[in-house]
Amino acid sequence: MDPLVNSQASDKYLRIASISIALYDYVITLPAEWRFYRSQSSIFHLSIACILFILIRYVSIVVMLLSNYGYFATDITPEICRRYYILAPIFKVLQTMVSQVIIGFRTWNIARRNRRVGIALALLFLTAVTLEWFTNMFDRIPVTDEPGNCTPGNAGKTLSAWLYYVTAMMYDLVILTISTVHLLQYDVLSNRLERIVRVLMYDGIGYLVVLTGSNVLNIVLYRESDVQTQSAGASIGYAVTWIMSQRILIHLREMQQAPPHMETVVLARPAKNAKNIMSDFLSKSNVDFVTSPRSMHINNDMELDIRVCVERSVVVDYTDESGRVA
């Protein structure tokens, strides 16, 4: 079989697979989207998480439509292609920016909104975004491998588009390393908080592994392929960036909306006065939130818009020293 025909077939399979995965994920997350909207106090007072959810969801849809319509179209003229081909790369960077804001804001919250960490994250984000815009847009050309279609390519002597994926990978690695280091400092004994930390850890690792795999695929295609097949893996990248980014937001919202945990505390030993009762209650009510010395400075709710509400009913068996009920 002609290698060109074979590569075009692979490109189509990758694009169809990415569209199918994205469409399936969109449908199954519609209930989560509805819960996001219902949890807002007002349409004019949306939370940051809700705004980011809307942006990653619908910027991703736009970039997938632009990219795949250009590839499968049969009626795009060369004149239209010269204006159309650049749209997908523009929205590609916008999607990446939203995704990077999500994990950056998540990391800042995990670090208890530490000012130094925030400044470092902002500088890292601005540096990455500048490099991504330059490397993704430099030497871009319109490519037509079949009559009537239009895709972006990178045919300059310096193939800078693949450096875009290197930049994105390095940003993800640094950001998620910072968040993981801070998560490892939490040494909570409460099962509820332990579960939150575990979910945050798994979400971060999953995001890094999946997006790194997608970025490596695109690096290989841009480095080794001709201009006709360079964008074969781009649609896969759009889909996994969309899915993994919104998954982080959905999990955070679910943890925030989790029902409170009810416990019963029984104080049954003799107490001389109400002050002793109060001290006993406080000692018992704090038992689930004990941290090790290395994490005493860390706020247990991690300021992630997650509030762990533990309600306790208290039964006091108050007797005096003679054993009579007071």
Secondary structure, DSSP 8 states (H G I E B T S, - for coil): --HHHHHHHHHHHHHHHHHHHHHHHHHHTHHHHHHHHHTSSBTTB--HHHHHHHHHHHHHHHHHHHHHHHHH-S---HHHHHHHTTHHHHHHHHHHHHHHHHHHHHHHHHTTT-HHHHHHHHHHHHHHHHHHHHHHHTTEEEE-SSTT--EEEE-SSS--HHHHHHHHHHHHHHHHHHHHHHHHT-----HHHHHHHHHHHHHHHHHHHHHHHHHHHHHHHHHHS-TTTGGGGHHHHHHHHHHHHHHHHHHHHHHHT---EEEEEEE-S--SSHHHHHHHHHHHHTGGG---GGGTTS-TTTTSS----EEEEEEE--B-TTS-B-
